[in-house]
Amino acid sequence: MEDVRVLNPFRLGFGLMRLPKNPDGTIDIPQVCEMADHFIAAGGTYFDTAFVYDNGGSEAAFKAAVADRYPREAYTVCTKLHAAMQCTDEASAKQQFKTSLERTGAGYFDYYLLHALQRSTVQKYNEYHIWDYIAEQKAKGLVRHYGFSFHADPVLLEQLLKEHPEIDFVQLQINYADWDNPGVASRRNWELCRAYGKPVVIMEPVKGGILADPIPKVREILDSAGSGASYASWALRFAAGLDNILAVLSGMSSLAQMDDNLSHMRPFVPLDEKEMQLIARAQKALDAAKDIPCTACHYCTKGCPAQIPIPEIFTVYNRREGSPHFRTVREYTIVTTDRGNAADCIQCGQCEMVCPQHLPIISLLKKCREEMEK
């Protein structure tokens, strides 16, 4: 079997989710063309789009900037099918694949993903027989490698890896801020993919831009290196330095962002020991910047009649600073799926009786509920 990583020796991938826009809201195609030119000239090949990005505008922009301007061997492209969005039945879900072929003008897809698998959506992919459908497209030569992008917990990830050993790779959210965040489980999910021999495409290495402008304490720590490197470069180099990586996606929205990313990804030099120590300090600073001083000892959860994952909820709440609300809500949903949520608290008080930090857990859960169950 061909190693999926052979197709992309250059670790940076061009994510087409946050493309530059004109004042009227349309995609700035000339600037996307320039960005693609710089990317390919530097050795980049991996372009990542999706059926649902910009209501199809992203796939069309890829065609205009890349497929219509470069020979097919000059690039690889990945797009995605979302069985829970913009479709109502099996036929409309499968139509996404055909529409993506037309929109991108790629002829075939080097990579194809079942999009955004999580506990609330995974059943749709089974119900609509999407796994078998994409396997059929691979057999026809319309897909070279396929897998799924994932936004959920390690338990579900391992279940999918066991049920679908045929997949070639997995796309995960990985960044240094979420490395041990239970709402994302970057480290554990990456470790599972490595254990199952599935190469990883990294999404959100800069956490949607948050790590390009981190909290003041993190900026202070990274600035102490004296390198003058952008904050985004620290995040990208952390992600790209992991092993078993196929590509690290960056959703670039300007030529300046493209050139900055290329400047530290070619040639790529992993973070050295001293730089990793600074990242560790930055992670601790992120952990310390919290409103709820929970140490995650889990004494509170052992006797909780509602099975509420209290420390995990508090961790998600503490990490909301600078993060878009929808991300906080998504992380909250992940840690409470198949368990109790903050609203399920019956105020029995057993958690407060055993908390070593003497936290007012009942009132704090109410605070979390008001913030994350809006």
Protein Blocks (a to p, Z undefined) as FASTA:
>chain_A
ZZfklmmmbfbdcdfklgccdfkopacfklmmmmmmmmmmnopabdcddfkggghmmmmm
mmmmmmmmccfklpccdddddfkgoiabfklmmmmmmmmmmmnonopafbdcdehiafkl
mmmmmmnommmmmmmmmmnopafbdcddddddfklmmmmmmmmmmbmbdcddddfklmmg
mklommmmmmmmmmnopacddehklgnolmmmccfklmmmmmmnonopafklmmmmmmmm
pghifbdcdddfbfklmmmmmmmmoccddddfklmmmmmmmmmmmmmmcfblcehlommm
mmmmnlpafklmmmmmmmmgopafklmmmmmmmmmgoiacfklpgolommmmmmmnlpaf
klmmmmmmmmmmZZ
